[in-house]
Amino acid sequence: MKLEGRQNRQPYTKSKLKKIFTSWHIYLLTLLYICFNNGAAGSQPIFQQFLKDSKDPVYSVSQINSLPTTTPAIQVVTTLAYAWISDTVLNGKRWPPIIFGACVNIISYVSLAVWNIPLGWKWTCYIISGAGYGLSGLLMAWAHEICSDDNEERSLVIGSMNEMAYVFQAWLPLVVWQQVDAPEYRKGFITVTVLEKLRKGNQTHEAEETEDNLSDSAETTDIETKAIKS
């Protein structure tokens, strides 16, 4: 724990719980993960349904099953790219790739919600939407880093993020991704667009808060260093 810059465990006291539940961390980070986890059509066969519904051309069963694998291929590539870029080029900043993924999803799902768009662009939207799937690792890493000064807060925040995201995922798809709406899924596309917009706004606020905290910490460290030298 110490090697990773994390605080050791401490007891849960009233003051500790008050500090945790009066901080923005547990609320905004949980909301962020809810929006991420439900702000995409990753587990829904939207691309397959589009191909199956096509009359000109007509796709074979093999094509319907294989062509949509381009979306998770984009997910794999972008997941690795996000992690590498975040750790190297961006010097540990997590929020730029997360905002980029949200923007890609917003563009894709707004276009699909309109539906009457050029066929080539429709294919592109189905495929590039995978760029918004591979952000779970960055979100969790960022939450750990934001809460690194308080082990108990970190535990509750990570637990809340996981739990609430899947609570929503248990019922939301049943409402917005109904089979009778295939392949247009207008409700689904609009819903995930709203969630992605929420995530982008929430992300921007958290990025500003994090940058401010880092600046304050840096100033404090400089003051302490000067005091020690003098």
N, C-alpha and C positions, 0 to 999 in steps of 0.2 A: 504493500500500500504506500509506504513512504517513498519507495523508489519511483512510483508513478505520480508522486505529488499529491496523494490522497490523504485525508485525515483518518486517524484511527477511529474505531467505534467508540461511541459515547452513549450513555443511557438516554432514553426518551423521557424528557421532563416536560412540564407544562410550558416552560419558556421556550424549549426547543420546538415543541409542536406549534406554539403560537408563531414563532419565527418562520416555520415552514409554510404554514397555511395563510400567512399574511404576505408572503412573497409572491411575485408574479411567476416564478419558476414553475411551480406545480400546475398552475392553470394554463399558462400560455404554451408550455412545452407539451402538455397533454392535448390541448386543442390542436397544436401543430401536428402531432402524430395521428390524431383522429382524422384530420383532413388529408394527410398523406396516405394513410392506410385505406381510406374510402374514396379518395379523390382520383381514382383510375378504374379502368375496366379490366384490370389484369386477370381476374379469375372468371371473367365472363367471355363466352365464345363469340364476341361481336364480329370479329374478322371472318370466322368460319360461317356464321349466319349470313353475312354479306355475300360470300362466295356461293353458298348453297342457294341463295335466293336469285342469283344471277341467271338471266335467260339468254343473254348474248354477250359473251360466250357462256356455254354451260361447262362447269368444272367437274372433273371426276372426283370420286371419293378420296382418292389418293392426293389430288391437288388441294382439296378442301382441308385435308389433315396436315399437309406439309407446308403449303405456302404461308400460313399464319405463324410458322415457327420463326419467320423473319423478325417478328416483334420481340420475342424473348432473346433473339440474337443481339438486337440493339440494346436490350436491357443488360446483357452480360458485358458487352463492350463499354457501355456508358458507366456501368457500376465500377469497373476497373479504372476507367478514365477519371471518374469523379474522385475516387480514393487517392489515386496517384497525384492528380492536380492539386487536390486539397492539401495533401501532406508536403508537396514540394513547391510548386509554382506559387501557391497561395499562402505558404508558410503556416499551415495549420488552420486557415480560415475555412469553416464548414458551410457558411451560408451562401456564397456565390453559386456553387453547383446546385444547391437545393432550389434557389430561385430560378436558375436556368431550367431545371427539370420541370418546375411549376409552369414556367412560361411556355415550354414545348407542349405540355399537356393542355393548357388553356387554348393555344392555337389549334391543336388537333381536335379537341372536343367541341369547340365552338364551330369549327368547320363541319364536323360530322352532325352537329345539331341542326345546322342549316340544311344539310343533306343534299340539296340540289347543287352540287359543285362538280367541277370536271373530274372525270374518272381517275385520271392520273394523280390528282391532288388527294382524292379520297383514299387511294391506295397508300399514298405517302403518309397521310394522317394515321391510318391504322398501324403502319410500320413504326413511325417515329414516336408514337405514343409510348413505346417501350423505354424511351429515354427518361420518363418520369417514374419508372418502377424501382430502379435500383438505388434508392436513397435511404433505406432503412438504417444501414450501417453508419452513414454520416450523421443522421438525426440522433441515433443513440450515442455516438461518440461525442457529439456536440452537447447533449444533455449531461453526459458524464463530466465533461470539461466545465460546463457552466456551474455544476453543483459539486465540483471537486473539493471545495473547502468544508463541506458538511456531509459526512458519510451517511447520516440518517436521512437527510433531505434527498440525497442522491438515490437512496433505496426506494423511498416513497414516490419520488418523481418517476423513476424508471418503471416501477410497478404500476403506477397510475397510467402512464403512457401506453403500456402494453395492454392492460386490462380494459381501459375505456375504448381503445381503438377496436378491439375485437367484440366488445359489447355492441358497438354500432354496426360492425360488420355482420353480426348475427341476424339483424333484422332489416337493415337498409337495402341490401340487394333484392330482398323479396318485394320491396315496394317499387323500386325504380328500374330494376332489370327484369321485367316480366316477359315471358316468352311470347306473349301475344303481341308485343310491340316490335318484335324482330322483323327486319334487321335494322330499322331506323333507331329504335331505342331513344326517342327524343327526351323522355324524362330522365333517363340515365345519363345521357350526354350533358344535359343542362345541370343536373345535380353535381356531377363530378367537376364541371366547370366552376360552379359556385364554390365548391370545396377547395379547388385549386386556387381560386382567387383569394379565399380566406387564408389559405396557407401562405400565399405570397405576401399578403399584408401583415400577417402575424410574424412571418419570417423577417420581414424588413424591420418591424418594431424590435424583435429580439436581437437582431444584428446590431441595431443602434445601441440598445441597452448593453450588449456585450462589449462593444467598442468603447463605450463610456466607462464601463467598469475596468477594462484593461488599461485605459488611459489614467484612471484614478490610481490603479495599482502601480503603474509605472512611475507616476509622480511621487507616490508614497515611498517607493523603493529608492528613488533618486534622493529624496530628502533624508531618508535614513542613512544612505551611503555617505552623503555629505557630512551628516552629523558625526558619523563614526570616524571619518577622515580628520575632521577638525578636533 
